[in-house]
Amino acid sequence: MSNLEGKVAIVTGAGRGLGRAEAIQLAKQGARVIVNDLGGNAAAEEAAMSVVEEIKGFGGEAIAQFGDCADWNDSEAVFKAAIDTWGDLNILVNNAGFCRDKAIFNMTEDEFDSVVRVHLKGHFVNMRHATSYWRNKCKTEGKPVFGRLVSTSSEAFLYGSAGQPNYAAAKAGIVAMTMGAAQIMYNYGVTANVICPRARTDMTNQGVTAQMFAKPEEGFDTFAPENVAPLVGFLASEQAANVSGEVFVVWGKEVSLVHSPSMEVNFKNGEAWTPDSLQAAMGEHFASQTPIRDGFAIMPQ
């Protein structure tokens, strides 16, 4: 098992589901873990404390720190807790989120804003504090640090999601932001990667996806969150020092690497475009295409 002995990790949304499994995975590899979940919510606080107790039960180190992952001050408090308790920060796993699903023509402003806020801004504020800390530490010490960013997106960023315009948009933003962080932070010793889990969580264990992700009565549990956690453990390790700017789809016994986007067809014209010349150049191509199916919106495999 990849050794994270002495490393300090923050996992957001760590009271249940993926966050819980990831916090336990990192602790089993030796990391000291800040279990972060929503404050002022008895159920969330109880769940987070149970994760802390489970980690301590097998000899690991963990504390709970409650707060809103998308609130600047609450996020600062989580990072302060890491530094005050263990003197450093090495790993940030952004996981917290929730869904408010509706078709775009039925969605309210609050349903859009609240989901984008917790997913996208929740990633931003924590990444902002972590990257600032690592950059300053690198400059002070004059050498690269050990820093690991793991963001949580979804295949919804690839194929859309007709009933989740808020969620899909936020998940696309998370990928773009993490790729930018990977580019700017690598020379400081920091890697940044994205996972797109297929797992049973509070978000998938309801509505139209509930049956698909339900736990089987017997046999291998393909969508158990515990199947995702080892990839997080690997990406957080020293062995993954040369893995950065990547997007993974992970579930069951499989991990798929998402290829970077590329230009598919190039149309050129000898002079400035007009609607008629665009039709002349592209019309034949699109006449043979099926709308949506043959476009950018790919379906999951």
Secondary structure, 3 states (H helix, E strand, C coil): CCCCCCCEEEEECCCCHHHHHHHHHHHHCCCEEEEEECCCCHHHHHHHHHHHHHHHHCCCEEEEEECCCCCHHHHHHHHHHHHHHHCCCCEEECCCCCCCCCCCCCCCHHHHHHHHHHHHHHHHHHHHHHHHHHHHHHHHHCCCCCEEEEEECCCHHHHCCCCCHHHHHHHHHHHHHHHHHHHHHHHHCEEEEEEEECCCCCCCCCHHHHHHHCCCCCCCCCCCHHHCHHHHHHHCCHHHCCCCCCEEEEECCEEEECCCCCCCCCCCCCCCCCHHHHHHHHHHHHHCCCCCCCCCCCCCC
